[in-house]
Amino acid sequence: MNRLDSAVQELLGRIAPCKYRSSATALNPSGFRHIMAGPWLETDLLHQGAEAVVYSGSWMGRDAVLKQRQERKWRHPDLDERLTKSRLSAEVRLLRRLHLLGIPVPELLAVDAHSGWLVTNRLPGRPLFEHLRSGGHSDMLEELGRTIRSIHAAGVCHGDLTTHNILWDNDLGLSIIDLGLAQITDDLEPMGLDLQVLNECLKASHPSIENAIDRVVQGYSSQGGEDVVGRFNEIRARVRYHG
């Protein structure tokens, strides 16, 4: 085999695990919509949850992530399609708003709200959960607070702010992912709940980090948001009382 043949075989070996998607939508045996979007090359299943399935791959040559919302078989198909379209459209608006403001969230590359999928670029780094659990430093907690404040100042609350949905890269810093439960709001309660969800996550998953939430709040408060911090303290007091 000559050098050219060897190079071709190596290239085919890289392509073989990928799946090329044509422009269509179908149902796979497990009951959720299976994405088939022209320039998408799929490599790995990243996550399969109750709301969506997430794949890694490439979109027109860029490292990307594809999120496919799952069908709810117990709902009427027309209602399920309307709800899927509404929720995906909301997520698209949130991503565009935050990305245009320079907040570190995924960049939207493509979307089909009717079929229930969207594609974003794949951000560098690994989940903050893994970084902290493997003994990595926690110097970024103040920066995390400032980033959360920038999201809230844009009129957005995340809705599921755990260390699984935060990425850390040693060179590029923090990124926030998975805004499927996010909403546009100026209400203090969901913003305070963002901080409380993170507080509970830090206590349960990273108990060895001293004063973790206080460091996040310190960074948050440096950018304003005293009313949100006040509401967070009220929520935390309610949780302690009922606990």
N, C-alpha and C positions, 0 to 999 in steps of 0.2 A: 504494500500500500504506500503510495507516494505522499508527500507532505500535504498536497491539496486535499486528497481523499481523507487523510487523518483530520484535517481541519473541519471538513464537512461533517464527518462522523461526530466530532466533538460538539459542533453546533447543533446537530440533530439530537444529541443526548441532552443538551440543555433545553431544547424546545419540547421534547417528548412529554415531560410532566405537565405541560401547560395545556389549556383547553381554549380553543378559539370560539368565540361567541358570535353567532350571526344575529341579525336584527329581528328577534322574535321573542315571545314570552311563552313559557310552558310551565306545567306543574310537575314537580318531581314526586316520587313515591311517598316522601315524608309529608307532603301536603303544603309546601310553601312555594311561592313563585320562584322559578329558577331564572336567573338573569342571563340574557343572551344579547349582549351589546357589541356591535361590530368590532371596534378596535380594542376590545378588552382581551387580555391574555391572563388567564387565572393560574396561580401557582399553588397557594395554600389556603386552607380554611383557618381563619384566625379565631373565630368565636361563633358559637351558635347559642343564641339566647332565646328568651320567650318572645321578644319583640322583633328581632332581626338576626340575620346571618351575615357575617362579615368575612370577606375574602381579601387576601393580598394578591397582587399581580401587577400588570402594567397597562396603562392607557395611553395609546399613541406614543409608546416608548418611554413614558414617565412612570416611575414607581408610584403605585396607586393602591387605594383601598376601595373595595366595592361593598356597599351595604345594601342588602336586600331585605325589605320588611316581609315578615311572615304573614301568610294568610291565617285568619281566624276561622276555622271550619264551622264553629258554632254560630257564627254570624251570617246573616243573609249576604250573599255575594255582592249585591249592589251596595248595601250599607258598608260592608268591609272595604270595598273599593273606594267609596267616598271618604271614609275615615283615613285610609292609607294615604290617599291623595292629599287630604287636608294636613295630616301630620308631616308628611314629607315636604310639602310646600312650606310649612312653617319652619322646618329645619333648614331648608335652603335659604329662606330669608334671613335667619339668624346667622348662618355661616357667612353669607355675603356681607351682612352688616358688620360683623366682627372683623372679618378679613380686611375690608376696606378701611377700617379704623387702625389697622396694623396690630391687632391683638393676635397672639400666636395660636390660631386655630387652623384646621385643615382648609386648603383652598378647594373650592368646588370646581370640578372639571366637567361633569356631565350629570344629567338627571333625567329620569322618566317617571314623573309622578303618577301617571296612569298605571304603569307596571310595578311601581313601588321600589325603585332602586335609585341610588345616587353613587357617584364616583368622586373621590377626593384624592389629592396627592397624599403620599405616605410620608408622614413627618418622621424625622430621625429621633433616635433615642429608644428607651425602653420604659415600661410603666414605672412610675415613681414607687409603687408598691414593691416591685422587685428590687429596685435600687436600694431602698431603705432596709428591706428585709435581709439583703445580702451584706449588710454592714456598711453601706455607702454613707457618705456624709449627709447631714441635713441642713447645710448652709443655705439651701435655696428656699427655706420656709418663709422668710421675709419677702423674697421675690414672689413667691406664690401668693402671698397676701396682696401684694400690689397688683398682680395679674388678675386675681379675682375681683378686686376693686374696679379695675378697668372694664371688666365684663359687666359688672353691675352698673357702672356709670353710663354704659351704653344702653341701659334699659333692658338688660337680659339677665335672667337667672338660669343656672345650669340645670338644676333638678336632680343631679346624681353625682355630686362632687366628691368622689372618693379617689384614693391614690391609684386605683386601677385606671381612672380616666384622666390621668395627668402623666405626661411623658417628660422624662429628664434626659438631656443630652449634655455631656460634659463640655462640648464646644458651643452649642446653640442655646442651651438653657431649657426653660420650661415650655411645654405646649399643652393645650387643653383639648381633649377629644371627646367624642360621643355626646353630641348635643341633642340626642333623640328625645329627651324629656325636657329640654329647655323651653323657655317661654319669654316672650317680650312683655315686660311689666315694669311698673314703677312702684309696686307694692312692696313695703318693707318686709312683710312676713316671709315670702319665698326667698328673699335675699338672705334674711337671717337664718332661714332653714338651710341654705347652702352652707353657711359656716357651721351650723350644728351638725349636719351630715358629715362634713369633713372632721369636725371635732370627735364625733363618735368613731369614725374610721381610724383616726390617729390613735385614740385611746385603745381600741380593740386590736388593731393590726400592728401598731408601732409603739407599744407601751414603754419601751426603753428610752425613747426620745423625751427628754425633760422639757416641760413647758412648751410642747409642740404647738398647740393651738394659740397660746399667748404670742408666740413668735409670728404666726400667721397674721393674727389680729394687729400686731405692731406694724407689720408691713402694710396691711390693709388701711389702717388709720392714718398712715403717713400720706395717703392720697385723699384724705377726707372720709366721708361715709360714717360719721359718728352716729347718725340716726340708725344705720343698719347694724352697727356694732351694739348699740343700745338694745335693738330688737333681738339680736342674737343672745345677749345676756339675759333678756327676759325669757326667751325660749329655753335657754340652758337652766335657768332657775325653775321653770315649770317642769322640766324633765326630772330634775333632782327631787322636786317636791313629790311628784307622782311616783318616782322610783322608790 
